[in-house]
Amino acid sequence: MTSAEMVLWEKLSGSQLGAKFRRQHPIGLYIADFYCHKYRLIVEVDGSIHNQPEIAEHDKTRQTHLEAEGFTVIRFTNQQIYKDLESVLTTILSHMQHPLSGGGGLTKRIIPCLDVKDGRTVKGVNFVDLRDAGDPVELAWQYSRQGADELVFLDITATHERRKTMAELVKAVARNVNIPFTIGGGINEIADADILLNSGADKISINSAAVRRPELINELAAAFGKQFVVVAVDTKYVNGRNMVHLNGGRLITEIETESWIKEAQERGAGEILLTSMDHDGTKGGFDNTLLKKINDSISIPLIASGGAGSVQHFVDVFEQTDVDAALAASVFHYGEILIPDLKHILKENNIEVRI
Amino acid sequence: MIGIVSYGAGNIFSLTAALERQGIKYGMIHKPEDFERYERYIIPGVGHAGAAMSKLNETGLVPYIKALKKPVLGICVGLQLLTEFSEEGNSNLTGIVPARTLDFGEKIKLKVPHTGWNKVYSDQSATELFEGISNEAYFYFVHSYFVEFNSKFTVAFADYGIKFSAAVKKDNFYGVQFHPEKSGGAGEKLLKNFSHLKE
């Protein structure tokens, strides 16, 4: 080892950074200066010889090959190691993220939810610049401009009145909004979903209909692909157990929440939207205990819902549970939390967001 | 004017809406004679790559697509169709781009489908498709299969436990794994760039 490599090795040896590094480790035809298998991370230390054009070209070719094989290669000069070891180590650490803590640059998503009845938004909306607070299309457009990552529209009258489609509304949203959106409410069969898909919806969300007839999940996944099927689950804590509820939390079922979510995943759900009815409307924070438990037990994305009251609640839910997305309604509609501010603070807390 | 290859794989309402927002004119391609009416082509696609390839084969348009000399853009499964093979149903595809489409599920420990906004690192010198778009812009992805990273044809990549092709280019054939029509301003800019692409 060169002396610069010795200096670095003193900090990498013995899993000091949290994972094992090997030195002078052979990878195919190459020998990596330092290699961490857990993160497929190669650290190279370049002496002055690497400034020569032929050597530099060789380094570049080799790096391209290794990256094509899925390795990450980071390089430092001797000077960096001698003069700024701390930032060298920070850089190495930034490439050592837990395999389950979100991948690469995939961001956590912020999702405003709009309740719709007869094609109009129902919950009070208090936006300064809105001409028509009841127009879901204008509201959706505003949210997309603010930096919302996705939108959910729930036709809240659907379950009771068997309202079928919001096709016209969906088309109007798709024409005007350049981010993905999900439609929920009143979807009971393939034909319902088909109309929404062809009107421009990216996903549909099913709730009661899936509980009543779980095969619906399989059918929708087979017809449109998993990525189209969100299973929404309303849960409430009853006698020490989290139980699935229907009709907006008014009707208890005999199904335990965790087992239902696992079944939904097996049947072909592409995503779960989990709403804690105990937390919903309280503005006291998300149900992080339950969300973490569920998130750790499934392999499809999970959207947290119910309880958002402050920016800190969003920081908490991502930090404590690692869910993929957080959904809220009134805090956004009343302007209590502005999405640009929220994302800024999430970023300050090292939570990956799209800004 | 852009011709969208119509072969019944998924809905294109959002795509045409995005083109309309950008003031880009488009029409549909159903039969071989339709190709000559357009200067650019888009191959859309969602769902199962093998099933999409069967549908595309049924149209009889594949030989004509392969012979195109003007810019072609495959989106999502439309990109995957340009490759040689997909692990989804072990399907043979058009083979226009010599790369394979692989299954995330067996290679990473992360959640699948890869759903959401991911950072796309683009090589601006390799293509004008990303002109005026930040080198680390976010685009919206929804997919379970990915086109492998290829040092020759990958012009933009993303990282999801494994580095994969976010965009490829071979001659006049382009493909993007993300959905430009759902990727905010960056996606709209990319569609605009494609519509202006030099032949």
HADDOCK unambig.tbl for C-alpha pairs under 7 A between the chains (distance, minus, plus):
assign (segid A and resid 64 and name CA) (segid B and resid 151 and name CA) 6.57 0.50 0.50
assign (segid A and resid 68 and name CA) (segid B and resid 149 and name CA) 5.61 0.50 0.50
assign (segid A and resid 68 and name CA) (segid B and resid 150 and name CA) 6.16 0.50 0.50
assign (segid A and resid 68 and name CA) (segid B and resid 151 and name CA) 6.53 0.50 0.50
assign (segid A and resid 70 and name CA) (segid B and resid 162 and name CA) 5.62 0.50 0.50
assign (segid A and resid 70 and name CA) (segid B and resid 163 and name CA) 5.80 0.50 0.50
assign (segid A and resid 99 and name CA) (segid B and resid 109 and name CA) 6.49 0.50 0.50
assign (segid A and resid 99 and name CA) (segid B and resid 110 and name CA) 6.79 0.50 0.50
assign (segid A and resid 100 and name CA) (segid B and resid 109 and name CA) 6.72 0.50 0.50
assign (segid A and resid 100 and name CA) (segid B and resid 110 and name CA) 5.69 0.50 0.50
assign (segid A and resid 103 and name CA) (segid B and resid 110 and name CA) 6.77 0.50 0.50
assign (segid A and resid 103 and name CA) (segid B and resid 159 and name CA) 6.79 0.50 0.50
assign (segid A and resid 103 and name CA) (segid B and resid 160 and name CA) 4.57 0.50 0.50
assign (segid A and resid 103 and name CA) (segid B and resid 161 and name CA) 5.24 0.50 0.50
assign (segid A and resid 104 and name CA) (segid B and resid 159 and name CA) 4.60 0.50 0.50
assign (segid A and resid 104 and name CA) (segid B and resid 160 and name CA) 4.92 0.50 0.50
assign (segid A and resid 104 and name CA) (segid B and resid 161 and name CA) 6.21 0.50 0.50
assign (segid A and resid 105 and name CA) (segid B and resid 118 and name CA) 5.07 0.50 0.50
assign (segid A and resid 105 and name CA) (segid B and resid 119 and name CA) 4.92 0.50 0.50
assign (segid A and resid 105 and name CA) (segid B and resid 159 and name CA) 6.46 0.50 0.50
assign (segid A and resid 106 and name CA) (segid B and resid 116 and name CA) 6.64 0.50 0.50
assign (segid A and resid 106 and name CA) (segid B and resid 117 and name CA) 5.63 0.50 0.50
assign (segid A and resid 106 and name CA) (segid B and resid 118 and name CA) 4.12 0.50 0.50
assign (segid A and resid 106 and name CA) (segid B and resid 119 and name CA) 6.56 0.50 0.50
assign (segid A and resid 107 and name CA) (segid B and resid 116 and name CA) 6.91 0.50 0.50
assign (segid A and resid 107 and name CA) (segid B and resid 117 and name CA) 5.68 0.50 0.50
assign (segid A and resid 107 and name CA) (segid B and resid 118 and name CA) 6.14 0.50 0.50
assign (segid A and resid 174 and name CA) (segid B and resid 14 and name CA) 5.73 0.50 0.50
assign (segid A and resid 174 and name CA) (segid B and resid 17 and name CA) 6.76 0.50 0.50
assign (segid A and resid 175 and name CA) (segid B and resid 14 and name CA) 6.95 0.50 0.50
assign (segid A and resid 175 and name CA) (segid B and resid 17 and name CA) 4.92 0.50 0.50
assign (segid A and resid 178 and name CA) (segid B and resid 181 and name CA) 6.40 0.50 0.50
assign (segid A and resid 178 and name CA) (segid B and resid 182 and name CA) 4.95 0.50 0.50
assign (segid A and resid 178 and name CA) (segid B and resid 183 and name CA) 6.33 0.50 0.50
assign (segid A and resid 178 and name CA) (segid B and resid 184 and name CA) 4.85 0.50 0.50
assign (segid A and resid 179 and name CA) (segid B and resid 182 and name CA) 4.51 0.50 0.50
assign (segid A and resid 179 and name CA) (segid B and resid 183 and name CA) 5.84 0.50 0.50
assign (segid A and resid 179 and name CA) (segid B and resid 184 and name CA) 5.61 0.50 0.50
assign (segid A and resid 180 and name CA) (segid B and resid 182 and name CA) 5.53 0.50 0.50
assign (segid A and resid 197 and name CA) (segid B and resid 11 and name CA) 6.47 0.50 0.50
assign (segid A and resid 198 and name CA) (segid B and resid 11 and name CA) 5.24 0.50 0.50
assign (segid A and resid 198 and name CA) (segid B and resid 13 and name CA) 6.46 0.50 0.50
assign (segid A and resid 199 and name CA) (segid B and resid 13 and name CA) 6.24 0.50 0.50
assign (segid A and resid 200 and name CA) (segid B and resid 13 and name CA) 5.19 0.50 0.50
assign (segid A and resid 200 and name CA) (segid B and resid 14 and name CA) 5.15 0.50 0.50
assign (segid A and resid 224 and name CA) (segid B and resid 47 and name CA) 6.33 0.50 0.50
assign (segid A and resid 225 and name CA) (segid B and resid 47 and name CA) 5.29 0.50 0.50
assign (segid A and resid 227 and name CA) (segid B and resid 113 and name CA) 6.66 0.50 0.50
assign (segid A and resid 227 and name CA) (segid B and resid 142 and name CA) 6.60 0.50 0.50
assign (segid A and resid 270 and name CA) (segid B and resid 113 and name CA) 6.78 0.50 0.50
assign (segid A and resid 299 and name CA) (segid B and resid 111 and name CA) 4.83 0.50 0.50
assign (segid A and resid 299 and name CA) (segid B and resid 112 and name CA) 6.57 0.50 0.50
assign (segid A and resid 300 and name CA) (segid B and resid 111 and name CA) 5.04 0.50 0.50
assign (segid A and resid 300 and name CA) (segid B and resid 112 and name CA) 5.60 0.50 0.50
assign (segid A and resid 300 and name CA) (segid B and resid 113 and name CA) 6.72 0.50 0.50
assign (segid A and resid 301 and name CA) (segid B and resid 111 and name CA) 6.27 0.50 0.50
assign (segid A and resid 354 and name CA) (segid B and resid 138 and name CA) 6.63 0.50 0.50
